[in-house]
Amino acid sequence: MKRRCRVLWLFVLAAITACMHIPLLLTVTLSATSCAYHSGVAPEAAAGEDPFDVLLRHGWQVSEYQLSQTAVALAPTNYPFTTRAAGTWETTGPKKWTSGFFPGSLWFMYQQTTNPLGKTQVQDSIPTEWGKPAREVYPPSADIRVIRDLVYARYGERFLKLDLYLPPSQTDRPIPGIVVIRGGGWRFGDKEGFAFIAAYLAKAGLAAASIEYRPSTEATFPAAVYDAKAAVRWMRANAKRYGINAGAIGVIGGSAGAHLAALLGTSSHASELEGNGGYKGVSSRVQAVVAMAPPTDFVSASEGGRFPASTDSVIEAFLGKPLNEALDLWKVASPITYVQHDSAPILLLHSQADNVVPYQQSVFLRNRYKKVGAQAELHSISDAPHGFWNYTRWFSDSMDRTVAFFTRMLARRQQPRKASPTNPPGREGRRGRCIASP
């Protein structure tokens, strides 16, 4: 009887908390079944090792999981979350319990189970009409030159790295350079997430730097913006070393990465967003942007442009404060705030069926560009999920449009007279491991 009362009181407490919007911190135990969004084969966990810790360590985003009824009542949100101990998760709330996708996650849904030995098994449940995971169909070819683990920024003892993907053959003429920024709701900033995109660009004759950046769990806005701008400064400062045209630098990103890419294209005049990651005095201005499903206006109340509640919670985690407490902060973090006549030309790729970042977000940015006389192109995609670039049905077309756009915008740009590095992040910024792609 006492046990039943305790359970009842837990339900009551959760209900009251959800209604009053009082923060609640709890540790809950996962059941044997969980859903994760990712591509490829899940890594195996060793005997006695928490398989969910393994998934997180390899960049997986667990977005939906099956809990006991009590746990569901006590943890009305599945985002954000962190691991606390073997078999348990810590979740913060209250937020609306959802099973939807989150911006920038890898959008490949698998049913994940564990057997008594602690091994991870995965059952593919990607809709067949979406095609196979693009990263599996378009892996880096063996002739792509890859220089891994180049340090491009430093904050105290924190080093940020990138992997540089170069075309199979060298040319006497400098080539355009592209900074590649993965998505992940600003919570996942590893450099491997968009490696398949960087490799595709390198195969097409571009130098592509797939960067890591500080996730919101480590540092909130504007840290990730500082990092992205530092990556551009690194590329410009080291352009001659790697055969890159320092006057022809572009950026591509998807979802959260597209937000950062769009900010790079519009905020070149905003000195407060530069940060101090290294190469002070080198320009972080880009000459072209490709933004796939970008959040562009965090505060828009226009019909069709509002974010769903699940996306709002991710944005709040990225910015560190809710909209009703920090309206100015949400505006400062919006790429649309900075658009001027000299903003970098931008190609927007967006699905009209996107239920995570509304299609109208790209329309907003395109219209603002046109209003000030800047160049913007919007390509609409029908019946595609938020992260369409992760699927073979849309990947090659999206990348071909990207390559064509970068070629038009960057191929004929002249080299600047001088692009010498000052205040580099350390010796590591000039070194790396050059290996053939696997």
C-alpha atoms as one frame of an Amber mdcrd trajectory, in Angstrom:
protein
   0.000   0.000   0.000   2.806   2.408   0.920   4.542   1.644  -2.394   1.389
   2.442  -4.348   1.047   5.723  -2.485   4.605   6.660  -3.313   4.021   5.988
  -7.009   0.777   7.979  -6.897   2.516  10.918  -5.263   5.216  10.805  -7.941
   2.580  11.107 -10.638   0.928  13.990  -8.810   4.254  15.761  -8.367   5.054
  15.401 -12.050   1.661  16.720 -13.091   1.932  19.745 -10.803   5.445  20.463
 -11.996   4.455  20.270 -15.658   1.584  22.667 -15.091   3.600  25.192 -13.090
   6.690  24.939 -15.329   8.985  24.464 -12.349  12.371  22.926 -13.303  12.661
  19.303 -12.289  15.866  17.268 -12.277  15.551  13.520 -12.155  17.488  10.384
 -12.878  15.544   7.647 -14.584  16.357   4.112 -15.664  16.104   3.129 -19.297
  14.246   0.040 -20.348  15.836  -2.465 -22.700  14.389  -0.787 -25.765  15.293
   2.596 -27.175  15.165   4.532 -30.433  18.148   6.399 -31.790  18.627   8.604
 -34.826  21.807   7.928 -36.726  23.203   6.193 -39.743  25.329   3.104 -40.170
  25.901   0.247 -37.767  25.774   1.011 -34.080  28.996   0.409 -32.150  29.010
  -2.595 -29.834  29.285  -2.228 -26.106  31.641  -4.386 -24.120  30.264  -6.664
 -21.449  29.060  -4.585 -18.514  29.321  -1.318 -20.446  26.264   0.893 -20.844
  25.364   0.697 -24.568  23.792   4.142 -24.466  27.041   5.661 -23.236  28.695
   3.995 -26.221  26.162   5.519 -28.611  26.728   9.007 -27.221  30.491   8.598
 -27.352  30.200   7.833 -31.072  28.006  10.828 -31.776  24.598   9.165 -31.697
  21.590  11.184 -30.632  19.001   9.195 -28.711  15.810  11.101 -29.325  13.087
   8.749 -28.204  13.120   6.017 -25.629  10.765   3.684 -23.849  10.528   4.184
 -20.094   8.336   2.834 -17.398   5.086   4.704 -16.799   6.483   6.261 -13.645
   9.577   7.478 -15.453   7.519   8.960 -18.258   5.479  10.928 -15.738   8.573
  12.087 -13.926  10.526  13.023 -17.043   8.139  14.772 -19.440  10.957  15.661
 -21.837  13.440  13.714 -23.889  15.673  16.691 -24.559  18.140  17.714 -23.287
  19.714  14.717 -21.630  23.086  13.485 -20.473  24.365  10.203 -19.147  24.887
  10.024 -15.404  25.718   6.417 -14.646  25.447   2.988 -16.201  21.867   2.319
 -17.180  20.561   5.726 -16.148  19.912   9.063 -17.787  19.509  12.516 -16.325
  16.817  14.649 -17.911  15.755  18.201 -17.242  12.204  19.458 -17.498   9.476
  20.151 -17.617   9.009  20.355 -21.354   6.474  18.812 -23.628   6.972  15.083
 -24.065   7.579  14.592 -27.760   8.724  11.872 -30.097   9.587  14.213 -32.955
  12.919  14.770 -34.681  15.316  17.452 -33.526  17.268  19.932 -35.672  20.455
  18.600 -37.155  20.290  15.065 -35.806  21.127  12.430 -38.345  17.520  11.521
 -39.032  18.056   7.807 -39.523  15.766   5.951 -37.177  16.758   2.590 -35.788
  15.262   0.326 -33.194  18.034  -0.362 -30.706  17.990  -3.258 -28.252  20.458
  -4.852 -25.898  20.892  -8.535 -25.205  21.991  -9.974 -21.845  25.641  -9.756
 -22.891  25.384  -6.011 -23.374  25.834  -6.151 -27.139  24.096  -3.552 -29.267
  21.838  -4.689 -32.089  20.258  -2.380 -34.641  17.259  -2.809 -36.893  17.062
  -0.382 -39.805  13.699   1.368 -40.087  14.435   4.116 -42.637  11.485   4.642
 -44.993  12.446   2.903 -48.231  11.392   5.846 -50.377  14.083   7.990 -48.761
  16.822   5.740 -50.055  19.870   4.533 -48.196  21.975   6.653 -45.841  24.076
   8.943 -48.020  27.166   8.485 -45.865  27.104   4.773 -46.706  26.548   5.222
 -50.429  28.957   8.150 -50.786  31.939   7.345 -48.550  35.201   9.234 -49.159
  36.943   7.734 -52.166  40.427   6.334 -51.723  42.030   9.056 -53.850  40.815
  11.938 -51.690  43.623  13.498 -49.667  42.681  13.948 -46.009  44.700  15.834
 -43.412  43.187  15.073 -40.045  43.213  16.763 -36.656  44.455  20.204 -37.629
  44.002  22.572 -34.705  42.257  25.720 -35.879  41.264  27.405 -32.605  42.313
  27.423 -28.984  40.574  28.653 -25.846  42.913  28.123 -22.929  43.562  24.380
 -22.873  40.626  23.643 -25.197  41.745  22.899 -28.749  39.329  22.683 -31.671
  40.240  20.576 -34.686  39.220  20.081 -38.286  39.790  17.521 -41.001  40.833
  18.981 -44.343  39.640  17.159 -47.465  41.573  17.965 -50.643  40.963  16.939
 -54.279  42.769  13.845 -55.582  45.270  15.842 -57.609  47.029  19.111 -56.898
  46.881  22.039 -59.303  49.089  25.066 -59.791  46.091  27.341 -59.388  44.632
  27.904 -55.887  41.190  26.390 -55.403  38.173  27.605 -53.408  37.960  26.513
 -49.784  34.769  25.488 -48.014  34.121  25.300 -44.271  31.724  22.432 -43.531
  29.566  22.623 -40.391  27.470  19.704 -39.210  24.052  19.922 -37.625  22.909
  18.375 -34.370  20.771  20.936 -32.565  24.012  22.734 -31.566  24.521  19.829
 -29.149  26.753  17.729 -31.363  29.759  19.504 -32.815  32.087  16.747 -33.994
  33.972  17.009 -37.279  33.009  13.541 -38.495  29.269  14.200 -38.826  29.517
  15.902 -42.229  32.674  14.158 -43.431  30.791  12.577 -46.333  29.768  16.060
 -47.524  33.327  17.378 -47.231  34.606  14.399 -49.202  32.011  14.967 -51.931
  33.101  18.596 -52.271  36.768  17.577 -52.418  35.997  15.084 -55.171  34.428
  17.979 -57.084  37.650  19.990 -56.868  37.098  22.061 -53.718  39.103  22.113
 -50.481  36.687  21.286 -47.660  37.365  21.631 -43.934  34.962  19.618 -41.779
  35.130  21.301 -38.380  34.259  20.488 -34.826  32.759  23.212 -32.664  31.795
  23.599 -29.043  28.311  22.170 -28.382  25.748  24.020 -26.297  26.311  21.532
 -23.477  29.832  22.924 -23.201  29.290  26.579 -24.042  26.172  28.441 -25.100
  25.845  31.117 -27.784  27.917  32.777 -29.157  30.635  30.140 -28.612  29.751
  28.092 -31.708  29.730  31.278 -33.808  33.173  32.181 -32.495  34.362  28.732
 -33.520  32.920  28.899 -37.030  34.485  32.308 -37.625  37.794  31.053 -36.244
  37.674  28.215 -38.792  37.332  30.726 -41.628  40.236  32.755 -40.273  42.341
  29.585 -40.035  41.563  28.666 -43.641  42.368  32.143 -44.896  45.585  32.390
 -42.874  46.787  28.952 -44.007  45.455  29.136 -47.558  48.823  29.212 -49.283
  50.044  26.153 -47.391  47.146  24.034 -48.702  46.688  25.532 -52.147  43.500
  27.419 -51.268  42.384  30.759 -52.686  42.138  32.980 -49.606  39.746  35.273
 -51.468  37.319  32.470 -52.319  36.069  30.886 -49.120  32.568  29.497 -48.734
  30.651  27.677 -46.021  27.999  24.972 -45.975  25.930  23.691 -43.085  22.774
  21.757 -42.356  20.140  22.633 -39.747  22.056  24.016 -36.733  25.129  24.061
 -38.955  23.125  25.994 -41.539  22.278  28.579 -38.889  25.995  29.054 -38.204
  26.745  29.156 -41.942  24.078  31.813 -42.507  25.496  33.869 -39.638  28.924
  33.740 -41.256  27.386  35.079 -44.436  25.484  37.947 -42.854  27.446  39.076
 -39.782  30.848  40.023 -41.204  30.372  43.535 -39.789  29.525  42.294 -36.280
  32.860  42.443 -34.462  31.208  41.207 -31.254  30.774  37.784 -32.860  34.434
  37.279 -33.813  35.685  35.654 -30.624  39.328  35.092 -29.734  40.056  31.587
 -30.993  43.144  32.694 -32.898  44.423  34.464 -36.033  43.422  37.890 -34.813
  43.334  40.418 -37.623  42.536  37.871 -40.342  39.121  38.348 -41.933  36.358
  35.831 -41.210  34.281  37.047 -44.136  33.007  34.358 -46.511  32.206  34.805
 -50.179  29.397  32.240 -50.542  27.014  30.280 -48.310  24.954  27.125 -48.759
  22.421  26.680 -45.958  20.324  23.521 -45.815  17.168  23.898 -43.694  18.486
  26.867 -41.724  16.857  28.507 -38.694  17.186  32.181 -39.664  14.809  34.173
 -37.453  14.439  32.934 -33.882  11.849  35.526 -32.870   9.513  35.540 -35.853
   5.833  35.311 -35.000   4.752  35.304 -38.646   2.351  32.627 -39.728   4.181
  29.592 -41.032   7.495  30.650 -39.546   7.043  29.653 -35.940   9.109  26.786
 -34.617   7.439  23.773 -33.021   7.788  23.520 -29.248  10.439  20.802 -29.493
  12.622  23.026 -31.677  12.103  26.012 -29.393  13.485  23.980 -26.494  16.600
  23.154 -28.499  17.106  26.821 -29.402  16.661  27.759 -25.752  19.359  25.279
 -24.738  21.664  26.766 -27.370  21.086  30.356 -26.269  20.955  29.642 -22.547
  17.801  31.675 -21.855  14.132  31.457 -22.879  12.657  33.918 -25.349  10.439
  35.631 -22.764  13.521  36.502 -20.693  15.989  37.392 -23.439  14.303  38.731
 -26.568  17.365  40.749 -27.552  19.612  37.693 -27.233  17.351  35.678 -29.555
  17.485  38.531 -32.076  21.264  38.821 -31.861  21.561  35.092 -32.592  19.333
  35.311 -35.706  21.136  35.529 -39.079  18.343  37.689 -40.496  19.269  40.469
 -38.046  22.530  41.233 -39.853  21.554  41.115 -43.535  23.034  43.992 -45.565
  23.529  44.696 -49.233  27.021  43.156 -49.097  26.013  39.954 -47.285  27.547
  36.868 -48.888  25.545  35.279 -51.737  23.514  32.416 -50.319  21.864  29.268
 -51.661  19.042  28.037 -49.448  17.941  24.402 -49.733  14.808  23.588 -47.758
  12.010  21.041 -47.722   8.495  22.420 -47.864   7.477  19.513 -45.636  10.032
  20.305 -42.910   8.315  19.973 -39.521  11.384  20.879 -37.475  12.606  24.124
 -39.032   9.720  25.621 -41.028  10.312  26.191 -44.729   9.219  29.779 -44.181
  12.465  30.391 -42.294  14.330  30.231 -45.612  11.694  32.404 -47.265  12.235
  35.040 -44.558  15.967  35.187 -45.245  15.587  35.206 -49.027  13.086  38.055
 -48.835  15.343  40.075 -46.525  18.245  39.564 -48.945  16.144  40.762 -51.860
  14.953  43.782 -49.892  18.508  45.066 -49.406  19.726  44.067 -52.857  21.844
  41.067 -51.833  21.934  37.784 -53.763  19.890  34.836 -52.502  18.560  31.718
 -54.186  15.992  29.359 -52.675  15.540  25.831 -53.943  12.420  24.130 -52.628
  12.342  20.398 -52.034   9.039  18.539 -51.919   8.062  15.739 -49.542  11.460
  15.511 -47.845  12.312  15.237 -44.144  14.193  17.957 -42.301  17.617  16.369
 -42.827  17.074  15.486 -46.494  20.792  15.651 -47.318  21.346  12.486 -45.305
  19.432  10.340 -47.800  20.388   9.197 -51.279  17.064  10.341 -52.715  18.099
  13.977 -52.210  21.827  13.915 -51.509  23.401  13.939 -54.969  21.040  16.604
 -56.314  21.640  18.795 -53.265  25.402  18.412 -53.539  25.433  19.021 -57.295
  23.512  22.251 -56.751  25.961  23.136 -53.992  29.026  22.522 -56.163  27.510
  24.489 -59.054  26.722  27.413 -56.750  30.172  27.501 -55.175  31.767  27.251
 -58.616  29.758  30.216 -59.904  30.391  32.323 -56.823  34.017  31.447 -56.072
  35.859  30.123 -59.119  36.726  33.516 -60.609  37.464  35.396 -57.411  40.952
  36.875 -57.142  43.507  36.052 -54.501  43.923  38.797 -51.882  47.308  40.480
 -51.859  48.215  39.179 -48.416  46.781  36.643 -45.961  49.401  36.135 -43.288
  48.508  34.442 -40.004  48.788  36.371 -36.752  48.230  34.926 -33.333  47.765
  31.301 -34.484  46.308  28.916 -31.905  49.606  27.074 -31.494  51.961  24.810
 -33.344  49.263  22.227 -33.738  47.460  24.629 -36.090  50.222  24.065 -38.622
  50.387  20.326 -38.306  48.203  17.395 -39.052  48.174  13.791 -40.126  47.890
  13.417 -43.896  46.407  10.066 -44.808  44.459   8.507 -47.611  40.736   8.221
 -47.080  39.561   4.852 -45.826
